[in-house]
């Protein structure tokens, strides 16, 4: 509200000094009440002042958060900043890198092909190496006589994406040269190789080992960016945030006895959508102990890739469990069994193996059923079908597979752990976590504390300490998910370990094109601009790459404007606010007073308004950029970070704590009339005499 003025009509009969004092008092109260807009019209004066202070602190904090300083030591005329409106805060972010720091996300690409055309490649197997971060994987592709260029490109992409290195291959389309990048000149379907900008290793290398497939496809490396990021606009819409796969178990009392049976438990995990092996794992047996199987002939069937094989094993009297396991292994693999029999004769195997199917007898410790410290040596049989084809075992005469525990198929990499006599749930979860965590590096397995509702005392909402087992995927790639399969004993079912979050890729539309990311970072302009999705946004947000000079100028202007509004408010309401709040917010200014004067920034007037001499500001900045950066930006003493800490401390203590206690008069003060009502009353007094 503007200052009270006496207009010409009032000069003939000016109000008394008492009326002027009342008018000014009313003005001040209305000023405070107006600041409480949206908080209710019946607020006390102290509440209104607090609401106004909170709003100005929020505006000031937003301006401070939006202020940016260009990274590195690029000359000012080359440095770039990514800026955006206040609406983008918390939804999208961005950073512009120097060309020396930038690495293109698109590492390599092929020539352009018409996907529907028949390939000119000779039929056969082609091999090549994929190398990154000191690791190399050998990949191959079978090309058929009638394959098209599209199927060849898709086949190479599938092989790369199923490899263990974090390289992404895609078949993209461009109907004109250079749409996919400044190096990509071929039109049509193009095979691209990319690495997310957040990955530590960026040194991708591709090399033919046989057949010259990559050479025939024209695969070549992208060129690094030259010069600063291009100034321009990005319309950014975050469709979906990236999220890892997360598994969680049932919450249990950590000290309670586990419900898992003593002995061996098996499960399996699979990471990604690549073909997985399938396994059947038997129970663990003392190899020297006599078998409980009756002597006789047992049959079963193994099926791999649609091909079924019938098997027969003759168990003799006096056999041990080792004899049984070795005989089944020999029958499946078509190899001789090494048996130590009491009986003199052994039934021979079928004499040939089934391609893609293997079997092995492996040692496994057997825990005692009664003692937590006693164990014995044991053995178990594992039968595996290689990845790429469906594999299964089916029981026949005698139920041999059922007796051995070869009944449940595990898809992926098998993991086993023991439960011992007297184990608590914490012990069991810990053993599962160690087994799963030590078998791979794609997810973590941790025990988390939680609260479990207690029904001990009816009518009271009580809780007690509980724990859960949590698996969290990390270092994920695009499209990569984690899956678990349960074993014969149902350990996953018993613990309730299940997917709580299936995981997702980050999706964003940038300048009309859909982009996918494993970690919400999106590379643009040959890696010189990195945009980040912080939260999904329904409406597109405008981000801009601008010169550092313009960005700093606009950012400093917003900061000083927000500070001036806050400083003016503190001055106008000094009678209602503790002096400490102003002192805390002004402390960063006083600490940098000399350096700010060097930058052309002055503190004018009793209300603490900031004014900037633009010519002095830029001359000083150009003369000594490091000093300017230390003054405004460098943590912890730079003005911007110091101010942000001050605002955080003021707001953290609660705005109400900075209000002076209400006096007796303030606490019982009647509702005051507005300035307009006061003027009406003054004129009425004049009319009535």
Secondary structure, 3 states (H helix, E strand, C coil): CCCCCCCHHHHCCCCCHHHHHHHHHHHHHHHHHHCCCCCCCCCCHHHHHHHHHHHHHHHHHHHHHHCCCCCCCCCCCCCEEEEECHHHCCCEEEEECCCCCCCCCEEEECCCECCCCECCCCCEEEEEEEEECCEEEEEEEEECCCCEHHHHHHHHHHHHHHCCCCCEEEEEEECCCCCCCCCCCCCEEEEEEECCCCCCCCCCEEEEEECCHHHHHCCEECCCCCCCCCCEEEEEEEEECCECCEEECCCECCCCECCCCCEEEEEEEEECCCCCCEEEECCCECCCCECCCCCEEEEEEEEECCEEEEEEEEECCCCEHHHHHHHHHHHHHCCCCCCCCCCCCCCCCCCCCCCCEEEEEEEEEEECCCCCCCEEEEEEEEEEECCCCCEEEEECCCCHHHHHCCCCCEECEEEEEEECCCCEHHHHHHHHHHHHHHCCCCEEEEEEEEEEEECCCCCCCEEEEEEEEEEEECCCCCCCCEEEEECCCCHHHHHCCEEEECCECEEEEECCEEEEECCCEEEECCCCEEEEECCCCCCCEEEEEEEHHHHHHHHHHHHHHHHHHHHHHHHHCCCCECHHHHHHHHHHHHHCHHHHHHCCEEEECCCCEEEECHHHHHHHHHHCHHHHHHHHCCCCCCHHHHHHHHHHHHHHCCHHHHECCCCHHHHCCCCCCCHHHHHHHHHHHHHHC
